[in-house]
Amino acid sequence: MKIAVAKGDGIGPEIMDAVIGIFNAAKLPLDYQFVDMGKWVFDKGFSNGMTPEAKETIEQLGILFKGPMETPKGKGVKSVNVTARKTWNTYANDRKFQTLSGVDTVFSKAGINIDLTIVRENIEDTYGGIEHKLTQDVAIARRYITRGGSEQVIRYAFEMAQKKGAKRITCGHKANIMKLTDGLFLEVFNEIAKAYPNLKADDIIVDDLCMKLVSHPELFDVIVLTNLQGDIVSDLCAGLVGGLGFAPSSNIGDHISIFEAVHGTAPDIAGKNIANPTSLLLSGLNMLRHLGMMEKAVMIENALLFTLESGVHTGDFGDKSIASVNTTVFAQAIIDNFGKQSTQNPKPNLKDFDFVSTNKAISKNPMLLGSNNEPHKIVGADFFIESTLQPNELAAVAMQQEKNELKLVTISNRGTQVWPTGSVFTNLVNQYLLRFETENATPLTQSDIINLYSALAKNFQISSVEILNMWGDKKAYSLAQGQ
């Protein structure tokens, strides 16, 4: 089976060579097609961090195994890691965290065993990187949460939890504050949960989740979250089991999947042959399972666990009274331990299955559409304007431009209402939101909004406009704090 391999930057080539050496010793039926990605490719002038040939190869093969990669700083280019995940719609970031013998943590010393999986949405949220300056002092980021994108990752999480034999799946969210965006994610979670009655499905506010994870991580099994929250929580979980050096990462898509180490490139130790390859090896084992090579994956994982139990370690972890070994020696120790099993956490033998590639040629971009057919209408607009006027002064000018049914109903600053009621103690910035709505939700046309825009533009610098929609009898926009 051919797979694309990108060695990465910094310590990437060393740990990738170590892992491929382990795979070759295990006689895996893999044919490695090496592709050019990473910082050195940016430096050659490829703004997305990969050559066209690399992109073509990955899209043909459907599997990418990659080492850590660096994005040049201060050059205005996007992360090659994020670009790869988003370009190929690897919508589910699956990261498994387990207690490893020989890797001491607060929890392992207390005899608490951790075995949990974080599934992070991988495409949307603030990772769209869509940002604008509304004034010189005010920047804004657009956060996308879509029904289609949420369905993809949440359904994957339920399917994976069921295959794993999990008993509980939890949705982490902030829907108490972000009622429309996180609210949509939670709504989709609850809808999909109905199809999996054998799983206990519940939800938790993400800050409460973080507190419980650092006090009682053993309570959780599978957790699914939006992109940014999932990024933070998954790194928190890595800390519970020893750090990013022991945290594998799988990025699963319908057509292309990426398996990678998520730790940094560690340029300070690059070329010294002392880096820890465990994270990349665990990610590679996830790849083998994805490809149906279950027996070899179990053999290698048991050899890794036995090696760790034996006290063999690189310099970044382990018993300091035992001399550390270099990358090559660590990898060879794993090879020498093929056929041995961990005494504390042995992995059961599993049968191989035939991998069926979903990487079929497609001629057009898939469109994710929901099934909501409720009637739609426009009932107003939010105008983001630049001004240093006080709220009452601003309202007096804005109300002069009211058009027909559109009336000024609130003015907010940084999300807090400052008119018609508010507090003089609310600090202001030079960017306000003026909300105009119709009485009794009378429907409008886009032309009505454009006419109001033209009128307001005579008095204000308008930074942005958002249409106020309704589907059925539900307002599709949030209220200001205090409104």
C-alpha positions in Angstrom: 0.0 0.0 0.0 1.4 3.4 -1.0 1.2 6.2 1.5 2.6 9.8 1.4 5.2 10.7 3.9 6.5 14.2 4.9 9.4 14.0 7.3 8.9 17.6 8.6 11.3 20.1 10.0 13.7 20.2 13.0 13.6 16.8 14.7 11.1 15.6 12.1 13.5 13.6 9.8 15.1 11.9 12.8 11.9 10.7 14.5 10.4 9.8 11.1 13.4 7.7 10.2 13.1 6.0 13.6 9.5 5.1 13.2 9.9 3.9 9.6 12.7 1.8 10.8 10.4 0.2 13.4 7.7 -0.3 10.7 10.2 -1.9 8.3 11.5 -4.2 11.0 7.8 -5.3 11.5 7.6 -6.0 7.8 4.7 -3.8 7.2 3.4 -3.9 3.6 3.8 -0.1 3.1 5.4 1.8 0.2 6.5 5.2 1.3 6.2 8.1 -1.2 8.2 11.0 0.2 6.7 14.5 -0.4 8.1 18.0 0.1 6.3 19.9 2.8 7.4 22.3 5.6 9.4 25.4 6.4 12.1 24.7 3.8 9.4 24.5 1.2 8.0 27.9 2.3 11.5 29.3 2.0 11.6 28.1 -1.6 8.6 30.3 -2.4 5.6 27.9 -2.0 3.2 30.0 0.0 1.2 27.0 1.2 4.2 25.1 2.5 4.0 22.2 0.0 5.0 21.7 -3.6 2.3 21.0 -6.3 3.8 17.6 -6.7 3.3 16.9 -3.0 -0.3 18.0 -3.1 -1.0 15.8 -6.2 0.6 12.7 -4.6 -1.3 13.1 -1.3 -4.6 13.6 -3.1 -3.9 10.4 -5.2 -2.9 8.3 -2.2 -5.4 9.6 0.4 -3.0 8.9 3.4 -0.4 11.4 4.7 2.0 10.5 7.5 3.8 13.6 8.6 6.4 14.8 11.1 6.2 18.2 13.0 6.4 21.2 10.7 7.3 24.8 11.3 5.6 27.8 9.7 7.9 30.8 9.1 7.2 33.7 11.5 6.5 37.2 10.2 6.0 36.3 6.6 2.2 36.5 6.5 1.8 32.8 5.5 -0.7 30.4 7.0 0.3 27.3 9.0 1.1 24.3 6.7 -0.4 22.0 9.4 -3.8 23.9 9.5 -3.8 24.4 5.7 -3.3 20.6 5.1 -6.2 19.7 7.5 -8.6 22.3 6.0 -7.7 21.8 2.3 -8.4 18.1 2.5 -11.4 18.4 4.9 -10.0 16.2 7.6 -12.8 17.2 9.8 -12.2 15.0 12.9 -9.0 15.4 14.9 -8.9 12.1 17.0 -6.5 12.2 19.8 -6.2 9.3 22.3 -4.6 9.8 25.7 -3.6 6.9 27.9 -1.5 6.3 31.0 1.9 4.9 29.8 4.0 2.8 32.2 7.4 4.4 32.7 6.0 7.9 32.0 5.4 9.3 35.5 2.6 11.8 36.0 0.7 12.9 39.1 -2.1 10.5 38.1 0.1 7.5 37.4 1.8 7.9 40.8 -1.7 8.0 42.4 -2.7 4.8 40.6 -5.3 6.6 38.5 -5.5 5.1 34.9 -6.4 7.5 32.1 -7.9 6.3 28.9 -9.8 9.0 27.1 -10.3 10.3 23.6 -10.7 13.9 22.4 -12.4 14.4 19.1 -11.9 18.0 17.9 -13.7 19.6 15.0 -10.9 20.4 12.6 -12.2 22.8 9.9 -14.4 25.6 11.3 -14.5 27.9 14.3 -12.0 30.7 14.5 -9.5 28.6 12.6 -11.0 30.0 9.4 -8.6 32.8 10.2 -11.1 35.4 8.9 -10.2 38.6 10.7 -10.7 42.3 10.0 -9.8 45.6 11.7 -13.1 47.6 12.1 -11.2 50.6 13.4 -7.6 51.2 14.2 -8.3 50.1 17.8 -10.8 47.2 17.2 -10.2 43.8 15.5 -12.8 41.2 14.9 -12.7 37.5 14.0 -15.5 35.6 12.3 -16.4 32.3 13.9 -18.0 29.6 11.7 -20.0 26.8 13.2 -22.1 25.0 10.6 -24.7 22.3 10.8 -23.0 20.2 8.1 -19.6 20.5 9.6 -20.9 19.7 13.1 -22.7 16.6 11.8 -19.6 15.3 10.2 -17.4 15.4 13.3 -20.1 14.5 15.8 -21.2 11.5 13.8 -17.6 10.4 13.6 -17.2 10.7 17.3 -20.3 8.5 18.0 -19.2 5.9 15.5 -15.6 5.8 16.9 -17.0 5.6 20.5 -19.2 2.7 19.6 -16.3 0.8 17.9 -14.0 1.6 20.9 -16.6 0.1 23.3 -17.0 3.4 25.1 -19.8 3.8 27.6 -20.0 7.6 27.6 -19.6 10.4 25.1 -19.6 14.0 26.2 -20.0 17.2 24.3 -17.9 20.1 25.6 -19.2 23.5 24.8 -19.8 27.1 25.8 -23.4 27.3 24.7 -24.3 29.3 27.8 -22.5 32.3 26.3 -22.3 31.5 22.5 -25.9 30.5 22.2 -26.1 30.4 18.4 -22.7 28.9 17.5 -22.0 26.5 20.3 -25.7 26.2 20.6 -25.9 24.8 17.1 -23.0 22.3 17.9 -24.8 21.1 21.0 -28.1 20.9 19.1 -26.6 18.6 16.5 -24.9 16.5 19.2 -28.3 15.9 20.9 -29.9 15.1 17.6 -27.3 12.5 16.6 -27.2 11.0 20.2 -30.8 9.7 19.6 -29.4 7.2 17.1 -27.0 5.7 19.7 -29.1 4.7 22.7 -26.3 2.3 23.9 -24.0 5.3 24.7 -24.5 7.6 27.6 -24.5 11.0 25.9 -24.2 14.2 28.0 -22.8 17.7 27.8 -20.6 19.9 29.9 -19.6 23.6 29.8 -15.9 23.6 28.7 -14.5 25.5 31.7 -16.2 23.0 34.1 -14.8 20.2 31.8 -11.2 21.5 32.2 -11.6 21.7 36.0 -12.9 18.1 36.1 -10.2 16.8 33.7 -7.4 18.0 36.0 -9.1 16.5 39.1 -10.9 13.4 37.9 -9.9 12.5 34.3 -10.9 8.9 34.8 -14.5 10.0 34.7 -14.4 10.7 31.0 -14.3 8.4 28.0 -14.9 10.2 24.6 -15.2 14.0 24.4 -16.2 16.0 21.3 -15.6 19.7 21.0 -15.5 22.6 18.6 -12.1 23.5 17.1 -10.6 26.1 19.4 -11.9 24.5 22.6 -10.8 21.1 21.3 -7.3 22.4 20.6 -7.0 23.7 24.2 -8.5 20.7 25.9 -6.5 18.2 23.9 -3.2 19.8 24.9 -4.5 19.9 28.5 -5.1 16.1 28.2 -1.6 15.6 26.8 -0.3 17.2 30.0 -2.2 14.6 32.0 -0.3 11.7 30.4 3.2 13.2 30.2 3.1 15.9 27.5 2.8 16.3 23.8 5.6 13.8 23.3 3.1 11.0 24.2 0.1 12.4 22.4 -0.8 10.9 19.0 -3.0 12.7 16.5 -5.2 11.5 13.6 -7.0 13.8 11.2 -9.8 11.9 9.6 -11.6 12.9 6.4 -14.0 11.2 4.0 -11.3 11.1 1.3 -7.9 12.0 2.8 -6.6 11.3 6.3 -3.5 12.7 8.0 -1.5 11.1 10.9 1.0 13.4 12.6 3.0 14.3 15.6 1.5 17.5 17.2 4.6 18.5 19.2 7.0 21.2 18.0 10.0 20.8 15.7 12.5 21.4 18.6 15.2 23.0 16.5 17.5 23.3 19.5 18.0 19.5 19.5 17.6 18.9 15.8 20.4 16.7 14.3 21.5 15.4 17.8 19.6 12.1 17.6 18.2 12.5 21.0 14.5 13.3 20.2 11.6 11.2 21.5 9.8 9.5 18.7 6.9 8.1 20.8 4.2 10.6 19.7 4.9 10.0 16.0 5.0 6.3 16.6 1.6 6.3 18.3 0.2 8.4 15.5 1.6 5.9 13.1 -0.1 3.1 15.0 -3.4 4.9 14.6 -2.6 5.0 10.9 -2.0 1.2 10.8 -5.4 0.6 12.6 -7.1 3.0 10.1 -5.6 0.9 7.3 -6.7 -2.4 8.8 -3.3 -3.6 9.9 -4.5 -4.4 13.4 -2.2 -7.3 14.3 1.0 -5.4 13.5 -0.3 -2.3 15.3 -0.9 -4.3 18.5 2.5 -6.0 18.3 4.3 -2.7 17.9 2.3 -1.0 20.6 2.9 -3.9 23.1 6.6 -3.7 22.3 6.6 0.1 22.9 4.7 -0.4 26.3 7.1 -3.1 27.3 10.1 -0.9 26.4 8.7 2.0 28.5 8.0 -0.4 31.4 11.6 -1.6 31.2 12.8 1.9 31.9 14.3 2.6 28.5 13.8 6.3 27.8 15.1 9.3 25.9 16.3 12.4 27.8 13.0 14.2 28.0 11.3 11.7 30.4 11.7 8.7 32.6 13.7 7.6 35.6 16.7 10.0 35.9 18.6 7.3 37.8 18.7 5.3 34.6 20.8 6.7 31.8 18.8 8.0 28.8 19.3 6.6 25.3 19.3 8.3 21.9 16.6 8.1 19.3 18.2 5.2 17.4 18.7 3.1 20.5 15.2 3.8 21.7 13.7 2.6 18.4 16.0 -0.5 18.3 14.8 -1.4 21.9 11.2 -1.4 20.6 12.2 -3.7 17.7 14.1 -6.0 20.1 10.9 -6.2 22.2 8.6 -7.4 19.3 6.5 -10.2 20.6 6.6 -9.1 24.3 3.7 -7.7 26.1 3.2 -5.0 28.7 2.5 -6.5 32.1 0.5 -3.6 33.3 -1.6 -2.6 30.3 -1.3 -5.3 27.6 -3.2 -4.6 24.3 -5.4 -7.5 23.1 -4.8 -9.0 19.7 -7.1 -7.8 17.0 -7.7 -9.2 13.6 -6.7 -7.4 10.4 -9.5 -6.1 8.1 -9.4 -5.1 4.4 -9.0 -1.4 4.1 -11.4 0.1 1.6 -10.2 3.4 0.4 -12.7 6.2 0.2 -10.3 8.4 -1.8 -12.2 8.3 -5.1 -11.9 10.9 -7.8 -14.4 13.6 -7.5 -15.2 16.3 -10.0 -16.7 19.1 -7.8 -16.5 20.3 -4.2 -19.0 18.6 -1.9 -21.7 20.9 -0.6 -22.8 20.4 3.0 -26.5 21.3 3.2 -28.9 21.0 6.1 -32.6 20.0 5.8 -34.1 23.1 7.4 -37.1 24.2 5.2 -38.7 26.7 7.6 -39.8 30.0 6.1 -37.1 32.8 6.0 -37.4 36.5 6.4 -35.2 39.5 7.0 -36.3 41.6 10.0 -33.5 44.1 10.4 -29.7 44.8 10.3 -26.8 45.4 12.6 -24.5 48.3 11.5 -21.0 48.3 12.9 -19.9 51.9 12.8 -16.9 53.9 13.9 -17.7 56.8 16.3 -16.4 58.6 19.5 -19.8 60.0 20.3 -21.5 59.2 23.6 -24.4 56.7 23.3 -27.2 59.3 23.7 -25.6 61.6 21.1 -25.1 58.6 18.8 -28.7 57.5 19.1 -30.0 61.0 18.3 -28.1 61.1 15.0 -28.9 57.5 14.1 -32.7 57.9 14.7 -32.8 60.7 12.2 -32.0 58.1 9.5 -34.7 55.5 10.5 -36.4 54.2 7.3 -40.0 53.2 7.1 -40.4 50.1 9.4 -36.8 50.0 10.5 -36.3 51.5 14.0 -33.2 51.8 16.2 -33.8 49.4 19.0 -30.4 49.1 20.7 -26.8 50.4 20.7 -24.1 48.2 22.1 -20.3 48.5 22.5 -18.2 45.3 22.6 -21.4 43.4 23.1 -22.8 45.4 26.0 -25.9 47.5 25.6 -25.3 51.2 26.2 -28.6 52.6 24.8 -31.5 52.9 25.5 -30.4 51.8 28.9 -26.8 51.2 30.1 -24.3 52.4 32.6 -21.9 55.3 32.6 -19.3 52.9 34.1 -19.2 50.8 30.9 -15.9 51.6 29.1 -16.3 52.3 25.4 -14.2 51.8 22.3 -14.6 53.7 19.1 -16.8 51.0 17.4 -20.5 50.6 18.1 -23.2 48.3 16.9 -26.4 50.0 15.8 -29.3 47.5 15.7 -32.3 48.4 13.5 -35.4 46.1 13.5 -39.0 46.2 12.3 -41.9 46.2 14.6 -43.7 42.9 15.0 -41.0 41.2 12.8 -42.4 42.7 9.6 -40.4 41.2 6.7 -37.9 43.4 4.7 -36.0 43.1 1.4 -32.3 43.5 1.0 -33.1 46.8 -0.8 -34.5 48.1 2.5 -31.2 47.4 4.2 -29.2 49.0 1.4 -31.4 52.2 1.6 -30.7 52.4 5.3 -27.0 51.8 4.7 -26.9 54.7 2.3 -28.6 57.0 4.8 -26.4 56.1 7.7 -23.3 56.4 5.5 -23.9 60.1 5.3 -23.1 60.4 9.0 -21.0 57.5 9.9 -18.0 55.4 8.8 -19.7 52.0 8.5 -17.3 49.1 9.2 -19.6 46.1 8.6 -23.2 45.1 8.3 -25.0 41.9 9.4 -28.5 41.0 8.3 -31.0 40.0 11.0 -32.7 36.8 9.9 -35.5 34.7 11.2 -36.3 31.1 10.2 -39.8 30.2 11.3 -40.5 32.1 14.6 -36.9 31.9 15.8 -34.6 34.9 15.8 -31.3 34.0 14.2 -29.2 36.6 16.1 -28.1 37.1 19.6 -29.1 39.9 22.1 -26.6 42.3 23.5 -25.6 42.0 27.2 -28.2 43.9 29.1 -30.7 44.1 26.2 
